[in-house]
Amino acid sequence: MIAVFRASHLRSNHLPVKALIQPWAYIILVYVIVAHAVGSAHGKPPPSAAAPVVLTKAGTEREAAQTWYAALPSAPRPELTKHGLVAGEIRRWQPRGANQGVAVDDRHFYGIGNFIVGKYDKHTGERVQEWIGLRGGPIVHFNGGHVQDGLLVIAHSNFPQLPMASSLEYFDRQTVQPVKTLSLGIRLGSLTWAEKKDGFWWACFANYNDKGTTPGFDQRWTYVGRFDEQWNLLESWSFPPQVVATWGSSSCSGGSWGDDGFLYVTGHDAKELYVLQVPKMGVTLDYITTIDVPFEGQAWAWDRSEKRLIYGISRTSREVIVARIPELPAELRQP
């Protein structure tokens, strides 16, 4: 009815139909006819006349920006590059019960087990003193140790218990008896090593892939933190992915600052010492190189009375192994 009415209306006014068709209608009509012809020739359905593709100025600029961004240089892929650095083994000792770490001063080394600390003569390997805790007692899992301000300081955690909690345990070096404790309480990660440098505490809180880690977290959450005297966290960094990849299901077991200003760390199983540094930008420690060492992972300590001498621990053979760490080549020490 409407169509008939309109047609009769147009005829009654003696106006041709095409006179009332707007110019834009011709454009759409031509577009549809051409698109239909091209689509038919190529066996494709014609595009909708209501949505013609128009490349605007904004679209052109966006494509140019994407092309520019894609051409920007990329960072090199993280790799565990080595530079032929190998530690020279000097001697081995077999202290009783030492399977976690070792500390050392100018005359003695201290073999550290889960709840055992033994004091040994550096030159003869003779046991001088020993402290043994209780199975199932307050000391669950000793880790790395070092000598500071005349005391033997050992990192301790309740690994693999949950929630994760840690403490620092202080021993008199002469008697190897506990004299002080500092509970760090419940934190994300188990304390594996800690030492004081330039007025701050530097420490590693380890997370694992197999057990002893807060549900929902894994070894990637292991971090090195810088803390004030009250153990408030000031800064923290994650580990380079190529180093994390060497940990298996475990984590970072040992670490300490070298005399060259670099941070040296070990995993749990690989006979490798990783050299790192605090980055100029970002949240991940910079990887420098790897040094092959004669002990596998675990905690270790610099002998500060000697030149680049470290005492490491072999968990499998339960030996303390003394080794000389080579100097880093000049090209790796560049800032």
N, C-alpha and C positions, 0 to 999 in steps of 0.2 A: 504494500500500500504506500509506504513511504517513497519507494523508488518511483512508483507510478505518479505519485503526487509531484515529486520533484521534476520529473520529466515533463509532465503537463504544464507545470509552472514555468519551466524554461520555455516551452513552446508558446505558452500564452503570452510571454513577454518578448517573443521573437528574438531571443538571444541564443547564439550558438553555445553548446555545452563547453567547448574548448575555451570560450572566452572567460569562463568562471574558474578554470583550473589554474592554480597558482604556479608560478615559474618553478618553484622547488619540486613540484610534482613531476615535471618533465625530467628533472635531473635524476630523481629516483627511478623513474620509468626506464630511462636510458641505461642506468647502472644495472638494473635487474636484467634487461634484455642482453646486455654485453656479457655479464657474469654468467648468465644461463648458456650463452653460446660458447664461451670459453670452457666452462665446466663440462658441457656436453662433448666438446672436442677431445677432452682429456679423460673422459670417463669419471669425472668428479662432480659431486653435487654442488650447485651454486651456493655461494655464501649468502647469509641473510642480508637483505637490503637495509635492515634496521641497524646493522653494526659494521659499517665500513671501517677498515683498518687505516688509521691516520697516524703517521709518525710526527709527533709534535716536537717542538723545540726542547721541551723538558725531557722527553724520552731520549732524544739524541744526546743531550748532555749527560743523562744517567748512564747510557751505554758507554760514553767516552770515559766517564769516571770509573766504571767497572773495568774497562780495558786498562786504564792507568794503574789501578790497584792491583790487578792480576800480574802486571809487569814488574811490581816492586820486588827487590831482592829478598830472598828467604834466608833464615838462619840455617846453619848446617845441621844435619840430622845428628842427634846425640849418639855418640859412639864411644866405646871404651878404648880410646886410643892409648897405645903404649909407646915408649921411647927407648926401649932396651935397658931400662933401669932394673938392676937386680941387687938385692941385699946380700952381703957376704956373711955367712954363718961363722960364728966364733966358737961357741961351746953350747953344751946342753946339760941341764940338771933335771933330776927327777924327784921333786918335792912331794911329800905325802899329801894326798887329798886335794891337790891344786888342779882344778879343771875349769875355772872361770876366768881368772886373770892373774896379773902380777904387778907389783909395785917395786920400786927400787930407790935406794939412797946411795950415799957414797961408799958404804961398807957392806950393806946387806941387800938382799932381795926378799920379797914377801910373796910366797905362793898363796893364792886365794882360791878356796873352794866355796861351795854353796853356803856353808856355815863354819868354815875352817880358815884360819890364817896362820901360816908358818913363816918363821923368820930364819933365813939361811945366810951363811957366809958367802959373799960374792966370789971368793977365790977358791974355796974348797968345796962348796956345796953342803957343808955341814949344817944340820939343823941346830939353831941356837935357842929359839923359843917357839911356843905354839899355843894358839887359842882355839878351842873347839866348842861350838855352841851345842844346843840340844836339837835333836831331830824333832821336828814339829814345834820348835820353839819360836821366839819372836824374830829370829834371823832366818829368813827363808831362802833368799837367793842373792848372795853377794855377786857383784859384777866387777867393774874396773876400780882400781885404786891408784893413789898417788900420794907423795909426801908433800905436805904443805904446812908451813909455820911449825915445823918440828914434830908434827903429828902424821900418822898414817890415816888417810881419809879414804873410805871405801863407799862406793855407790851401792845401794841395796834396794831391792824391790820384793814384793810378795808374789812375783811371777811363779806359777801361772794362775794364781788366784784372782778372783774378781770380787769387788771392783779393784782396778789397778791402783796401787799405792806404793810410795817410795820414801826413802830416807837416806840421810848421810850418817855413816857411823865412823866415829873417831877413835883411834887406838894410840896408846902410848907406844912409841917405837922401841923403847928399852925392854918393857915387860910384855908387850903385845897383849895388853889388857884394855878393854873398852873404857873410855873416859868421858865420852860425850856422844849425844845423838841429836839429830835434827830431823824431825818428821816433816816431809814435804806433802804429806797427805794424799788424798785422792786426786789424781791428775790423768789426763789422757796420755797414756804411755807409761812404760816402766823405765826408771832411771838406769841407764847402762854405764854411763861415765860422766864425770863432772870434774871441772878444775877451775881454779881462779886465775884470771889474767886481766891485767890493767884495771884492777879494782872491781871487776865484774865476774860473776859465775857464768861459765859456759857449760852447757850440759845437753845430753841427748836423752830424749824420751822415746823409747822404741815401741812400735806396734808390730804385730805379727800376722801371718796368714793362717796359722794352724790353731794355736791355742793361746790362752792368756791375754786376749785382746778384747776390749769392749765390743759387743756385737754391733755390726754395722761398720766397723773400721777394719783396716788392714795395714800392711807394712808401709803403704804410701803415706800414711799419716805420721810416720816417724819424722822427728824434727830436731834440729839443734836450736837451742834458745840462749839468749843472753839475758841474765837476771841481775837484779841489784842485790845488795847485802841481805835484804829481807825476802829474797827469792820471788820478787814480783817480776813477771815476764815483761821485758822491754822490747825485744825483737825476737823473731824466730824465722828459720828458713827450712825448707824441705830439701831433700837430697836429689841430686841429678838422676833422671830416670835410668841412665845406663849403669849407675851404681846400684840402684834399687834392684835392677834386673839380676844382679849377681847374688842376691841374698837368699834365693830359694824361697822357703816358707818363713825364714827368720828375719833378722833385722841388723841394724848397726850395733855391734857389740863393744867396740873400742874406739877411742879417739883422743887426740891430744894435739896441742899447738906445737909446731916445730920451731927451731931457732931461726928459721928463715921467714916466719910470719905466715906460713901456710898451715892449714888444718889437715892432719893425717888421720884417717879412719880405716877401720876394718869391718868386715861383715861377720859372718858366723862360721863359714865353711871354706871359703876360697883362700888360697895362699897369696893374698894380694893386699897391698896397702894403697889406699886411694888418697890422692892429694887434691884438696879442695881449697877454695877461698870464698870469703864473703863477697857477694856480687856488688857491683856498682849500682845496679838497678835490678828490680824484680824481687822475687821471693824464693828463688832456688839457688842453692850454693853452686858456684862455678866449678866445673870439673877441669883439672889441670893434667893429670897423668896417673898412671898406675905403676907401682913398684912391686916386683915379685919378691916375696919373703918366704922363709923356710917354715913358717907356722901358719896354721889355718885359722883365720878369724879370731874370735874371742877378744878379750881385753888385753891390753899391753901397756907398757910405760917407757918413756924416755929415761935413760940414765943421764941425768943432767950434769953429772961429774965427768962425763966423757963426751967426746965429739960424735954426735949423731949415732949413738949406740942405743938400741932398744932391747927390752926384755919382753918376749912374746910368750904365748902359751899354746901348746898343742893339746887340744881336747882329746884327741884319739890316743896319743901316746902318753898323755899326762906329764909332759915335759915342759920345763922352762927353757926357751931357746934364745940365746943372745946373738944379735946380728947387727952389722954395721949398715946403716942406710946411706946410699950414695947421695951426693949433692945433686940438686936439680940443675940441669944445664941452663946457661944464661938465657936462652930464648924462652924458657918456660917461666923464668922469674920476672919477666918484663911485666910491668903493671898494665 
